[in-house]
């Protein structure tokens, strides 16, 4: 596996970063179900809001190239503002984006990947309910919404010792395939 990007650890306060890290087991469970459903992934995957790399570590087990970037310096990532990227990416994109910018992350990801590639975002299930996103969903329907059948752990500031129990919010993996124009399908992750 090749991981792109490496820098020294920054000193900026994490509290202001809207940093909520994903329990790696949530991605493992999703990938088990997704790949078990016969879906495929590119051999190159970009994680553009990687934080400390929880998801990159899991992705490194299934892809030959994992690009790990974040707008902040977490020590072993490429420092990059994903929303300013316009250069095409020839792989898939998977992340848990900052929620306030989730739609923008999805839109930019769809803009830079080729037809047939995938964008996978871990989002609160409430992402589905917004009149502001209705036009976006009509133009860019997700192919799948994979709902976790149990609540998953999300770690504020990646403090895994502090957050040992499942969170009160329901999360789902939203999967867009560029060029998909049909009705979304709902799947459950056991």
Secondary structure, 3 states (H helix, E strand, C coil): CEEECCCCECCCCHHHHCCEEECHHHHHHHHHHHHHCCCCCCCEEEECCCCCCHHHHHHCCCCCEEEEEECCCECCCEECCHHHCCCCECCEEEECCCHHHHHHHHHHHHHHECCCCEEEEEEEHHHHCCCCCHHHHHHCCCCEEEEECCCCCEEECCCCCCCCCCCCCCEEEEEEECCCCCCCEEEEEC
